Structures are given as C-alpha cells and as structure tokens.
Amino acid sequence: MNIQQMRYFAEVGRFQNITKAAEQLHIAQPTLSIAMHALEEETNLNLFRRVGRNIVLTKDGEHLLEKVNRLLMSIDRFDDEVKEMSHQRNYIRIGMPSQIAVPVMPLLLGRFREQHPDIDLEIIEESGMRVVEMVRREEVDLTIFHHLVEDTEGLTYRKLADWPLCLAVNVKHPLADRETVTLEEAVRQPLVLLQQAYVTTRYLMKKIDARHIEPNVLHYTPHMSTMWNLVHTGTCCAIMSANARMADDNQICLIPITPSVILHGCIVTKKGRQLYEDEKKLIRFLQTEFQSQDETL
C-alpha cells in the first residue's frame, strides 16, 4: 500500500462518497473507484459496503482508516520538517570572477545583507573557468558568470543581463571623446588584458581571430586592480565588460565597441541539484536588481 493509495483511501473514508472524494483529489471518479477496488484486492479486506449512492466503511475499513490517518500525519510532519531544513540553511557559497565582482559584490554585501541579515555569504573570488568547475564539483552553490555555449554541460544558466565589451582609456587618450570604436581600433591600442584563462579574454580572442587581427597586448594580468591602474595612469588601454567599471573613477572612459561584442551575464548552478530557499532568495534578488538596472539604462 503506497502513499497515494493511503491518501485516496483517507479521502473516501472522510466523505463516505466516491464522487466527492474524487472531486477533492482532482481525479476522475472511475479512476478512484478502480483504485479502491484494487486496494481491497491488495489488502484482501472488505473495506466498503454500499448504502444507496453512498458507501460506508466496514469495521475493517474503519480500523484501516485509523491506521492510515496516523501514518499520513507522520508523513506530513516529516515533509514539513524536510521543508523547514531547506528554509533554515541560511548559508550560501558563491564563486565570483573578478570582473563580475565589481558590480555584484556591493549588492551582496550591501542591500542583500541588509534585507537578509540571517543569511551568511561565503564569497570565493577566482577566475571564471575555475568557479564553473567549483559549481560542477559542488564546492560552491552558484556563481555569476558569462554564458558560453562550450561551458553548458551539466549546468543551469539563469540570465541576469547583457554586458557589452568596451575599450577602457584614460580621459586624455586621443579616443576618449569617441562615442564608439571598432574592434580593429580597440585592439591596435597598447592593451592590458585579463589572463587568457579568463572567459572575457578567451571570448575576445575568438572575435579577434575570426577577423584575422593581431592585437597589441603588452601585458596579461589576473587582477582587475592592475588593469584599472594601468588604464588610470594612461600606460595602457584595456578591453573589459561594461559592468566592470570602478566607482567614481573620473580618469577613465569606457567606450562601447561596435558592432557590439556582448557577454551574457548569468547565474550558474549545477543541473539537477536542488536549490535551497536561501539560494532562491539570492537569485530572485539579483534578477530583480539587474532587471531594474537594465530598465534605467
């Protein structure tokens, strides 16, 4: 006797009427009648007797219903306890690539923490490919990352925003007054880029290779701060996603590249892994934040 049979039998016993019980269970009346007949055969008990259009439980039926109701109460309590476990976890491990950390970290440690002070966040800053592998191995619960088709196996992507690549230059640079630059113009500048293991650089290099352009890269670095400092001092230019802008730096201009080179920002989780309630809150928060930012652009 399985749980579904128990719930069917409990409703029939409660209403003493197949039609009303079927309506309550949202199933067809013949389906419920067949299920009750099968239950009698399975248990080898006469559970019902008919009185006009209604049915009445036999003594065996009443005895079985008492046991079934006790079991269902225990099952419901167990279900509630499991749900409570998912609600009370209150701890999220987040992998964070350096470029994405620039706009996201203030949101997580600012507004999200204010709204959900009971949820502890452990944020691990690593390269994009590293944090994706950490999601796959369940070393972190989720990451915010750029969507690349080659990286989708075993992962679930939830879109946050589109982040175009821009040329970052010092305000005194000859291109600083331009509204846009071409990719060819951008890569001819003396550049500092994130290391080639980083997704932004890998994506950029694919675009460059497709156009058979030789980029003028002076230095590859794992640190956003190094990139920003070299641009700030006018030593180099950089190509980075628009979301990587440092706050209140009036010495740097971000110039959109045309035609647009777009990175899709996504929340990445492991496919098939259940989300805890605190993770759902974080995902809803970020989706709302980036949606509202998109609407104000």
Contacts in CASP RR format, 6 or more apart in sequence:
PFRMAT RR
TARGET T0000
AUTHOR 0000-0000-0000
METHOD contacts of the structure
MODEL  1
MNIQQMRYFAEVGRFQNITKAAEQLHIAQPTLSIAMHALEEETNLNLFRR
VGRNIVLTKDGEHLLEKVNRLLMSIDRFDDEVKEMSHQRNYIRIGMPSQI
AVPVMPLLLGRFREQHPDIDLEIIEESGMRVVEMVRREEVDLTIFHHLVE
DTEGLTYRKLADWPLCLAVNVKHPLADRETVTLEEAVRQPLVLLQQAYVT
TRYLMKKIDARHIEPNVLHYTPHMSTMWNLVHTGTCCAIMSANARMADDN
QICLIPITPSVILHGCIVTKKGRQLYEDEKKLIRFLQTEFQSQDETL
1 39 0 8 1.000
1 42 0 8 1.000
1 43 0 8 1.000
3 72 0 8 1.000
3 75 0 8 1.000
5 35 0 8 1.000
5 39 0 8 1.000
5 42 0 8 1.000
6 68 0 8 1.000
6 71 0 8 1.000
6 72 0 8 1.000
7 25 0 8 1.000
7 72 0 8 1.000
8 21 0 8 1.000
8 25 0 8 1.000
8 32 0 8 1.000
8 35 0 8 1.000
8 36 0 8 1.000
8 39 0 8 1.000
9 36 0 8 1.000
9 39 0 8 1.000
9 47 0 8 1.000
9 64 0 8 1.000
9 65 0 8 1.000
9 68 0 8 1.000
10 65 0 8 1.000
10 68 0 8 1.000
10 69 0 8 1.000
10 72 0 8 1.000
11 21 0 8 1.000
11 24 0 8 1.000
11 25 0 8 1.000
12 18 0 8 1.000
12 21 0 8 1.000
12 32 0 8 1.000
12 36 0 8 1.000
12 48 0 8 1.000
12 55 0 8 1.000
13 21 0 8 1.000
13 57 0 8 1.000
13 65 0 8 1.000
14 21 0 8 1.000
15 21 0 8 1.000
15 24 0 8 1.000
16 54 0 8 1.000
16 55 0 8 1.000
16 56 0 8 1.000
16 57 0 8 1.000
17 53 0 8 1.000
17 54 0 8 1.000
17 55 0 8 1.000
18 29 0 8 1.000
18 32 0 8 1.000
18 33 0 8 1.000
18 36 0 8 1.000
18 55 0 8 1.000
19 29 0 8 1.000
21 32 0 8 1.000
22 28 0 8 1.000
22 29 0 8 1.000
22 31 0 8 1.000
22 32 0 8 1.000
25 32 0 8 1.000
36 47 0 8 1.000
36 48 0 8 1.000
39 47 0 8 1.000
40 46 0 8 1.000
40 47 0 8 1.000
40 48 0 8 1.000
43 64 0 8 1.000
45 58 0 8 1.000
45 60 0 8 1.000
45 61 0 8 1.000
45 64 0 8 1.000
46 58 0 8 1.000
46 60 0 8 1.000
47 57 0 8 1.000
47 58 0 8 1.000
47 60 0 8 1.000
47 61 0 8 1.000
47 64 0 8 1.000
48 55 0 8 1.000
48 56 0 8 1.000
48 57 0 8 1.000
48 58 0 8 1.000
48 61 0 8 1.000
49 55 0 8 1.000
49 56 0 8 1.000
49 58 0 8 1.000
50 56 0 8 1.000
57 65 0 8 1.000
86 274 0 8 1.000
86 276 0 8 1.000
86 277 0 8 1.000
87 277 0 8 1.000
87 278 0 8 1.000
89 276 0 8 1.000
89 277 0 8 1.000
89 278 0 8 1.000
90 118 0 8 1.000
90 119 0 8 1.000
90 120 0 8 1.000
90 278 0 8 1.000
91 119 0 8 1.000
91 120 0 8 1.000
91 122 0 8 1.000
91 278 0 8 1.000
92 119 0 8 1.000
92 120 0 8 1.000
92 121 0 8 1.000
92 122 0 8 1.000
92 141 0 8 1.000
92 142 0 8 1.000
92 276 0 8 1.000
92 278 0 8 1.000
92 279 0 8 1.000
92 282 0 8 1.000
93 122 0 8 1.000
93 124 0 8 1.000
93 139 0 8 1.000
93 140 0 8 1.000
93 141 0 8 1.000
94 108 0 8 1.000
94 121 0 8 1.000
94 122 0 8 1.000
94 123 0 8 1.000
94 124 0 8 1.000
94 140 0 8 1.000
94 141 0 8 1.000
94 142 0 8 1.000
94 143 0 8 1.000
94 144 0 8 1.000
94 282 0 8 1.000
95 123 0 8 1.000
95 124 0 8 1.000
95 125 0 8 1.000
95 126 0 8 1.000
95 131 0 8 1.000
95 134 0 8 1.000
95 135 0 8 1.000
95 140 0 8 1.000
95 142 0 8 1.000
95 143 0 8 1.000
95 144 0 8 1.000
96 104 0 8 1.000
96 105 0 8 1.000
96 123 0 8 1.000
96 124 0 8 1.000
96 125 0 8 1.000
96 126 0 8 1.000
96 131 0 8 1.000
96 143 0 8 1.000
96 144 0 8 1.000
97 125 0 8 1.000
97 126 0 8 1.000
97 127 0 8 1.000
97 128 0 8 1.000
97 131 0 8 1.000
97 143 0 8 1.000
97 144 0 8 1.000
97 145 0 8 1.000
97 146 0 8 1.000
97 198 0 8 1.000
97 199 0 8 1.000
98 125 0 8 1.000
98 127 0 8 1.000
98 194 0 8 1.000
98 198 0 8 1.000
98 222 0 8 1.000
98 223 0 8 1.000
98 224 0 8 1.000
99 194 0 8 1.000
99 198 0 8 1.000
99 200 0 8 1.000
99 224 0 8 1.000
99 240 0 8 1.000
99 241 0 8 1.000
99 243 0 8 1.000
99 244 0 8 1.000
100 144 0 8 1.000
100 145 0 8 1.000
100 146 0 8 1.000
100 243 0 8 1.000
100 244 0 8 1.000
100 265 0 8 1.000
101 123 0 8 1.000
101 125 0 8 1.000
101 224 0 8 1.000
102 224 0 8 1.000
102 243 0 8 1.000
102 244 0 8 1.000
102 245 0 8 1.000
102 246 0 8 1.000
103 243 0 8 1.000
103 244 0 8 1.000
103 245 0 8 1.000
104 144 0 8 1.000
104 286 0 8 1.000
105 123 0 8 1.000
107 285 0 8 1.000
107 286 0 8 1.000
107 289 0 8 1.000
108 121 0 8 1.000
108 123 0 8 1.000
108 282 0 8 1.000
109 121 0 8 1.000
111 285 0 8 1.000
111 289 0 8 1.000
112 119 0 8 1.000
112 121 0 8 1.000
112 282 0 8 1.000
112 285 0 8 1.000
113 119 0 8 1.000
113 121 0 8 1.000
115 285 0 8 1.000
116 278 0 8 1.000
116 281 0 8 1.000
116 285 0 8 1.000
119 278 0 8 1.000
119 281 0 8 1.000
119 282 0 8 1.000
124 131 0 8 1.000
124 134 0 8 1.000
124 140 0 8 1.000
126 134 0 8 1.000
127 195 0 8 1.000
127 197 0 8 1.000
127 198 0 8 1.000
127 222 0 8 1.000
128 143 0 8 1.000
128 145 0 8 1.000
128 146 0 8 1.000
128 198 0 8 1.000
128 199 0 8 1.000
129 151 0 8 1.000
129 197 0 8 1.000
129 198 0 8 1.000
129 199 0 8 1.000
131 140 0 8 1.000
131 143 0 8 1.000
131 145 0 8 1.000
132 143 0 8 1.000
132 145 0 8 1.000
132 151 0 8 1.000
132 155 0 8 1.000
132 268 0 8 1.000
134 140 0 8 1.000
134 143 0 8 1.000
135 141 0 8 1.000
135 142 0 8 1.000
135 143 0 8 1.000
135 155 0 8 1.000
135 268 0 8 1.000
135 269 0 8 1.000
135 270 0 8 1.000
136 154 0 8 1.000
136 155 0 8 1.000
136 270 0 8 1.000
138 270 0 8 1.000
138 273 0 8 1.000
141 269 0 8 1.000
141 276 0 8 1.000
141 279 0 8 1.000
142 267 0 8 1.000
142 268 0 8 1.000
142 269 0 8 1.000
142 279 0 8 1.000
142 282 0 8 1.000
142 283 0 8 1.000
143 267 0 8 1.000
143 268 0 8 1.000
144 160 0 8 1.000
144 265 0 8 1.000
144 266 0 8 1.000
144 267 0 8 1.000
144 268 0 8 1.000
144 286 0 8 1.000
145 151 0 8 1.000
145 199 0 8 1.000
145 265 0 8 1.000
145 266 0 8 1.000
145 267 0 8 1.000
145 268 0 8 1.000
146 163 0 8 1.000
146 199 0 8 1.000
146 200 0 8 1.000
146 203 0 8 1.000
146 241 0 8 1.000
146 263 0 8 1.000
146 264 0 8 1.000
146 265 0 8 1.000
146 266 0 8 1.000
147 157 0 8 1.000
147 159 0 8 1.000
147 263 0 8 1.000
147 264 0 8 1.000
147 265 0 8 1.000
147 266 0 8 1.000
148 199 0 8 1.000
148 202 0 8 1.000
148 203 0 8 1.000
154 270 0 8 1.000
154 271 0 8 1.000
155 268 0 8 1.000
155 269 0 8 1.000
155 270 0 8 1.000
155 271 0 8 1.000
156 268 0 8 1.000
156 269 0 8 1.000
156 270 0 8 1.000
156 271 0 8 1.000
156 272 0 8 1.000
157 266 0 8 1.000
157 267 0 8 1.000
157 268 0 8 1.000
158 266 0 8 1.000
158 267 0 8 1.000
158 268 0 8 1.000
158 269 0 8 1.000
158 283 0 8 1.000
158 287 0 8 1.000
159 264 0 8 1.000
159 265 0 8 1.000
159 266 0 8 1.000
160 265 0 8 1.000
160 266 0 8 1.000
160 267 0 8 1.000
160 286 0 8 1.000
160 287 0 8 1.000
160 290 0 8 1.000
161 243 0 8 1.000
161 264 0 8 1.000
161 265 0 8 1.000
161 290 0 8 1.000
161 291 0 8 1.000
161 293 0 8 1.000
161 294 0 8 1.000
162 262 0 8 1.000
162 263 0 8 1.000
162 264 0 8 1.000
162 265 0 8 1.000
163 241 0 8 1.000
163 242 0 8 1.000
163 243 0 8 1.000
163 262 0 8 1.000
163 263 0 8 1.000
163 264 0 8 1.000
163 265 0 8 1.000
164 241 0 8 1.000
164 242 0 8 1.000
164 256 0 8 1.000
164 257 0 8 1.000
164 260 0 8 1.000
164 261 0 8 1.000
164 262 0 8 1.000
164 263 0 8 1.000
165 200 0 8 1.000
165 204 0 8 1.000
165 239 0 8 1.000
165 240 0 8 1.000
165 241 0 8 1.000
165 242 0 8 1.000
165 257 0 8 1.000
165 260 0 8 1.000
165 261 0 8 1.000
165 262 0 8 1.000
165 263 0 8 1.000
166 239 0 8 1.000
166 240 0 8 1.000
166 241 0 8 1.000
166 242 0 8 1.000
166 254 0 8 1.000
166 255 0 8 1.000
166 256 0 8 1.000
166 257 0 8 1.000
167 175 0 8 1.000
167 181 0 8 1.000
167 185 0 8 1.000
167 186 0 8 1.000
167 189 0 8 1.000
167 237 0 8 1.000
167 238 0 8 1.000
167 239 0 8 1.000
167 254 0 8 1.000
167 255 0 8 1.000
167 257 0 8 1.000
168 227 0 8 1.000
168 228 0 8 1.000
168 231 0 8 1.000
168 237 0 8 1.000
168 238 0 8 1.000
168 239 0 8 1.000
168 240 0 8 1.000
168 252 0 8 1.000
168 253 0 8 1.000
168 254 0 8 1.000
168 255 0 8 1.000
169 175 0 8 1.000
169 176 0 8 1.000
169 189 0 8 1.000
169 231 0 8 1.000
169 234 0 8 1.000
169 237 0 8 1.000
169 252 0 8 1.000
169 253 0 8 1.000
169 255 0 8 1.000
170 176 0 8 1.000
170 231 0 8 1.000
170 232 0 8 1.000
170 233 0 8 1.000
170 234 0 8 1.000
170 237 0 8 1.000
170 251 0 8 1.000
170 252 0 8 1.000
170 253 0 8 1.000
171 250 0 8 1.000
171 251 0 8 1.000
171 252 0 8 1.000
171 253 0 8 1.000
172 234 0 8 1.000
173 234 0 8 1.000
173 237 0 8 1.000
173 253 0 8 1.000
175 181 0 8 1.000
175 185 0 8 1.000
175 189 0 8 1.000
175 255 0 8 1.000
176 253 0 8 1.000
176 255 0 8 1.000
178 255 0 8 1.000
179 255 0 8 1.000
179 256 0 8 1.000
180 255 0 8 1.000
180 256 0 8 1.000
180 257 0 8 1.000
180 258 0 8 1.000
181 255 0 8 1.000
181 256 0 8 1.000
181 257 0 8 1.000
181 258 0 8 1.000
182 257 0 8 1.000
182 258 0 8 1.000
183 207 0 8 1.000
183 208 0 8 1.000
183 211 0 8 1.000
183 213 0 8 1.000
183 257 0 8 1.000
183 259 0 8 1.000
183 261 0 8 1.000
184 211 0 8 1.000
184 213 0 8 1.000
186 237 0 8 1.000
186 239 0 8 1.000
186 255 0 8 1.000
186 257 0 8 1.000
187 208 0 8 1.000
187 213 0 8 1.000
187 214 0 8 1.000
187 215 0 8 1.000
187 216 0 8 1.000
187 239 0 8 1.000
188 216 0 8 1.000
189 216 0 8 1.000
189 236 0 8 1.000
189 237 0 8 1.000
190 216 0 8 1.000
190 218 0 8 1.000
190 235 0 8 1.000
190 236 0 8 1.000
190 237 0 8 1.000
191 215 0 8 1.000
191 216 0 8 1.000
191 217 0 8 1.000
191 218 0 8 1.000
191 236 0 8 1.000
191 237 0 8 1.000
191 238 0 8 1.000
191 239 0 8 1.000
192 217 0 8 1.000
192 218 0 8 1.000
192 219 0 8 1.000
192 220 0 8 1.000
192 221 0 8 1.000
192 226 0 8 1.000
192 227 0 8 1.000
192 230 0 8 1.000
192 231 0 8 1.000
192 235 0 8 1.000
192 236 0 8 1.000
192 237 0 8 1.000
192 238 0 8 1.000
193 200 0 8 1.000
193 201 0 8 1.000
193 204 0 8 1.000
193 217 0 8 1.000
193 219 0 8 1.000
193 220 0 8 1.000
193 221 0 8 1.000
193 227 0 8 1.000
193 238 0 8 1.000
193 239 0 8 1.000
194 200 0 8 1.000
194 201 0 8 1.000
194 220 0 8 1.000
194 221 0 8 1.000
194 222 0 8 1.000
194 224 0 8 1.000
194 227 0 8 1.000
194 240 0 8 1.000
195 201 0 8 1.000
195 220 0 8 1.000
195 221 0 8 1.000
195 222 0 8 1.000
196 202 0 8 1.000
196 205 0 8 1.000
196 220 0 8 1.000
198 222 0 8 1.000
199 263 0 8 1.000
200 239 0 8 1.000
200 240 0 8 1.000
200 241 0 8 1.000
200 263 0 8 1.000
201 220 0 8 1.000
203 261 0 8 1.000
203 263 0 8 1.000
204 239 0 8 1.000
204 261 0 8 1.000
205 215 0 8 1.000
207 261 0 8 1.000
208 215 0 8 1.000
218 236 0 8 1.000
219 226 0 8 1.000
219 230 0 8 1.000
219 236 0 8 1.000
221 227 0 8 1.000
224 240 0 8 1.000
224 244 0 8 1.000
227 238 0 8 1.000
227 240 0 8 1.000
228 238 0 8 1.000
228 246 0 8 1.000
228 249 0 8 1.000
228 252 0 8 1.000
230 236 0 8 1.000
230 238 0 8 1.000
231 237 0 8 1.000
231 238 0 8 1.000
231 252 0 8 1.000
232 249 0 8 1.000
232 251 0 8 1.000
232 252 0 8 1.000
239 257 0 8 1.000
240 254 0 8 1.000
241 263 0 8 1.000
242 254 0 8 1.000
242 256 0 8 1.000
245 252 0 8 1.000
245 254 0 8 1.000
246 252 0 8 1.000
267 283 0 8 1.000
267 286 0 8 1.000
267 287 0 8 1.000
269 275 0 8 1.000
269 279 0 8 1.000
275 283 0 8 1.000
END
